[in-house]
């Protein structure tokens, strides 16, 4: 059974800015322009369309928030849009022309927009999306036929909320290997590529590890997007927590509610307690940060590194390894050092295909060992690459998605 498929993506604004800054020769027509972006291998690129097309399906890709690209499509198709709602207007017209049966929303989409599209495109049989971060609003997922997650715990949690969901691991786009230079000697001893954001469940622990390693390793290349809260933000969070804890204490010791009636009527103590952990790097360390890299440039940096450091998002705790960096690093043949998780052996064999650590001191000790034993480092890197190319490519994952789609169509 074949179907008509479209993947709708929203790319980071920082990536689009980076891409256009580094690419002056943008094709004049929409199709070549779109393919030019896909050649950069950012995120999934067009791997879903490419591999599902090989299975006999008609496939399409849309980058929803790329203003230059989307307005070029509108001009070529003589479509007029409202300048204040161009994203939605152009998208709906594109979908009307494609008339898909399956939509993969590789982006956040509101319930309202999803309902609007369902009402206007009755031929759609399946809408699905993917999640991998902490979910604060399950209601927005109700309109999807199913949801993919790289975390088994999240699949279980979604199921308990009545959301149809499936476990899908990330993978490596092996076409990257045809676009990077892997013949040069590694330029860097250790690298980190990724984001460092404040917020409950995000990158507080990642930041603490990076600060520690920066103080103890000289040749540590960091290409990152990070937020560095002001002192005012720090004080605001601190004062909120002090007030919140004081209110909790007053209630706990049984103070007469007639003395402090407003305390017992206040309903938002949890908001005052605010568990947000703010990240702040001293200027001496900030000065060592370099601008983030994306797409092929990111893969080249990983390839140019002897070791790449990885630390999962905080809310996974010690339970699940899941992020893309594991496969991107091993895929290009670089030695991965990542935080130990209970399920890590579902992906790689520690100390044979990758290296794991359980605390900051352990990470530092193992990095130093690998740098002092380059042959062992290279051996682990090669074994990791073999495993990824054998079991963890995007082609493997897309085959799984195709099976899920076919099962839903059958039912």
N, C-alpha and C positions, 0 to 999 in steps of 0.2 A: 504494500500500500504506500503510495506517494502522496505528498502534500505540498502546499505552498507556504513557505516559511519566511518570516522577517524577524530580524533582531534589531531592537531599538536601544541605542546606547546613549548615555550622557557622559562625556569625557570631562576629566578635571579641567577647570578653567586654566589652571597653571600649566597643564600639558598643552592645551591649544595655543596658549601664549608662547610657550617654548617652541612648539612645532613651527609656527609661522615666523617666529624670530629667526629660526635656523634654516628655513626653507624659503628662498626667494622666488624660485621658479615654479610657481603653482600653475598647473594646467588651467586653461581657460574654460574647459567644459566640466560639467558635474561629475561624470563617471570617472574620468582620469584624475580629477581632483580627489575624489573619494579613494581611489586606488593608491594614490600617492600617500595618503595618510596611512592606509593599511600596510604599506611597505615598511613603515616605521615600527610595526609590531608592538604597538602600545596595547596594553590589556589583552583582550582576546583577539584583537585585530579582526580579520574576516575569516578566522578559522572555522567558526560554526557554519557559515554559509558555504565555505569551500568543501568541507567534509560531508555536510548534509547533501550538497549538490552531487557529490560523487555517488551518493546512494539513490540518485534519481529524482530528488526533490527540486522544486523551483525555489530559489533562495534570494533574499534581498537583505541589505544592511542600511540602517539609517543612523546618522549621528545627530541626535535631536537638538543639541545645544550649540553646534558649530554654525555660527551666524553666517559667515562667509559662504560656507558650503551649502547650507539650506536655502539661503536667498538666491544662490546661483541656480539651484534646482527650480525654485519658483519662477525665476526669470525665463529659464529655458522652457518651462511648461505654461507660460503666460498666465500665471496664477497670481491674483491680487490678495494681499493679506493685510490685516490690521497691524500697524507698526508696534502696537502695545501688546499684541498677543501672537506675534509671528511664529513663535515656537509651536504653539498648539495648532494654529491655522494651517501651517505648512505640513505638519505631521499628519493631520487628519486627511488632507488632500492627497498626500503620498500614499497613505493606507487605502484611501478610496480607489486610487488607480491600481495599486498592487492587488487589492482584494484578497488578503492572506487568509489562510485557515488557522495558522499557528503563529502566535506572537510571543517572542522572548523579550521581556522587558528587562534589559540589563541596566537598570536605573531605578530611581525612586519615581513612582507614579501615584498620583492622588486617586482616591476612589471615584471622585467626580469625573476626572478625565477618562478613567477606565470605563465608567458607566456610559459616558458620552460616546466613546468609540464603539462599545458593544451595541448601542442603540442604532448607530449609523452604519455599522458594518455587520449585518446579520450572518455573513458567511463565516465569521470567526468561530472556530470550534474549541480552541484552547488558548488561554492567556496564562503564561507562567513567568515567574521571576526568580531571582536568586538573592539570598541574604547571607551575611557572614559576620555581622556585627550585632551588638546588643540591640534587641528589639524593645522599644518602649511603647509602641502602638500596634497591637495585633489586629485591630479593626481594619487597618488599611490593606491587610492581606486577604480579607474575606472574599474579595471579588476575583481572586486568581483561582484557576482550576488546580494548580499545584505550585509548590514553592520548593526550590532547591537550596540546600545548605551544606557547607563543608564541615559542619559540626554535627556529630551524631546526637549530642545532648540537645542541640537546638531542634533537630528533627523530632525528637521525643517531646520536647516542650511545645512545639507547634502542633503536634498531634493531640496533645492534651487540651489545646485551645480550639480544637476542631478544624485546624488548617491542614489540608492534604499536603504532605511534604515528603521529599526524598533526599537521601544522602548522596552528595556528589563532591568528590575531592577536586582540588585544583590540579592543574597540570602544566606541562611545558610545551611551548610552541616551537617544535624542532626546526621549523623553517628559519628560525633565528640563526642557526649554525651556518647557513649559506650567506649570511649578511655581516658577520663579524669576523675580525681577524684573530684567529686563535694560534697563529704561528709565532707571535712575539713572546719573549720572556716576560713573566709577570712583572709589572711595574710597581705594584703596591703589595705590601705585606698583608695588610688588613683593611677591609672596607666595610662601610655600612651604607646602604641605600634604602631610604624609606622616610616615613613621616614620624614626627614626635609631637603628639597633641595632648593637651590637658583634658581632663574630664574623667568622671568615674568609669572605670572599665576600659580605658584607652591605653595611654603609653607612659604612665608614671614610672612603672618599673623598668621599661625600656630606657627611659631617660636616665634613671639612676645607674643602670649598668653601663651606659655609654659614658656618663661622667666619670665613672670609676676607671674604665678602660682608657679613656683619654688621658687621665692623670698618670697612667702606668705604662702606656705604649706610645712611643714617639710617632711611628709611621702608621697612623690610623686615619684613613681618608673617609670623611663623612659628607655625603651629599644628601641633604635633607630639607624637607619643608617642616618648620616647627613654629609653635606659638610660644612667646615668652611674655607671660603676664606682667603687667606693671605692678609697682608696689601698692598702688591704690586697690587693684583687684585682689591682691594678697590680703590687705587689711580688711576689705569688705567680707571676704570669705571667712577670715579669722573671727571677726566680730559677730557674724551670723552664727557661727558655731558656738561661741561663748554664750550668746544670748539663748540659743536653743538648749544647750546643756544646762544652763541655769534654770530654765523653765522646767525641764525634765526633773532636775534635782528637787525643786520646790514642790512639785507634785508628788514625788516619791516619798518625801519626809512627812507628807500629810498636812501641809499648811492649810489652815481654814480657808475655804473658798470665798468666805465673806470678806477676808482681808485683801485677797487678790482676785476679784471676780473676773477681771479681763484675762487672766492667765488660763482659767479653766474654760473660757469661751473660745480661746484661740485655737484654731483647727489646723494650722500649718506649721507645727513644730518641726515635722520632718523636713520641710523645706528650709527651715533655719539651720537644721543640723548639717545640711548640704555636704555630702561626702566627696564633693569634687576635690581632687588633688591637683593643685597647680604645680606646673613644672617651671623651674627657673634655672637657667644656665648662667654662671658668672661670665662677665665679658671676656675674660681670658680664654674661656673655652668657646664662646660664641665666635670669636675671631678665627677659630680654626675650622668652623663650618664652611662648606662650599655649597654653591647653588645646586638645587636638585637636578638630576638628569632623568630623562624618560626615554621610552622606546629603545631603539637600537643603541643609542648612547649609553643607556643604563646597562644593557646586556654586555656592551663592550667593556664598561668599567668592571662589571662582575668578572668577566673573562680575564681582565688584566690584573686581577687580585689573586694572591696565593690563597687567602682565606677570606670568606665573607661572614660577617657576624649577623645573626638573626635572633630576634626576641619577639615572641608572640604578643598580641594585644592582651591587656591585663585580665579581661573577664574570662579568658579560657583557663586561668589558674594553672594547676599542674595536670589538668585532665586530658586536653586534646591538642595535638599538633595539627595544624590545618593550613597555614598561610601559603601564598603563592611563592614567596621568596625561597622556600625550601627547594622547589622544583626549578625555579629560574636559575638559582646558584648551581645546583648539581647539574642541571641541563647543559650549561656552558662549560662544565668541566672544572669548576672551582671547588675547593674544599669548604664545606659548610660546617660552621659551628653554630648550634642552635640550642635553645633551652629544652631540657629533658621534659617529656610528657609521657603519661602512662601508655599512650597508644603509639609511641614513636616507632616501635618495631612493626607496626602495620604498614609503614612506609619504607624505612631504611634500617639497616643493622648498625647500631651505634659502634663506634670505634673501628668500623670496617668500611662502611659506605659514607658515613658522616661522623661528626664528633658532637657529643652533647655535654651540657654542663648543668649543674644544679644550684649554683650560687655564683656570686661575682668572683670570688677567689678561685673557684674551680674553673671558671671561664678563662681568667687570666693565666692560670697555670697551664691549661691545655693549649691556649694560643701560643704561649712561649715555647712549649714543647714542640708544637708543629713547626714553628719558625726555625727552631734549632735542629729539626729533623726534616729537611725539605723532601727527601725521598719518600718518607712515610706520609707526609702531607700530600704529595702528588699521587701516591698509591691510593689513598682514601678518596681523593678527588675523582680519580678515574673510575673507581668502583661505584661511586655515587652516580656518576654520569651514565654508566652502563645500566644501572638500576632504573634511573629516570627514563632513559630512552626505551627501555624494555617494557616498563609498566606504568609510567606516569606522564604520558604526553597528552596534549589536548585531544588528539585523535582518539585515544582510549576513552576519554571522558565524554566526547561527543557521541561516540557509539552508545554509551550508556543512556545519554539523553534521548537519542533516537528510539531506543527500546521503550523508554518511559512514554514518549509521545505515541508510539504505535499501540501500546497497551491501552492508553486513554482513548485513542480513536476506536479501537476494537470494542471498548466498553460503552 
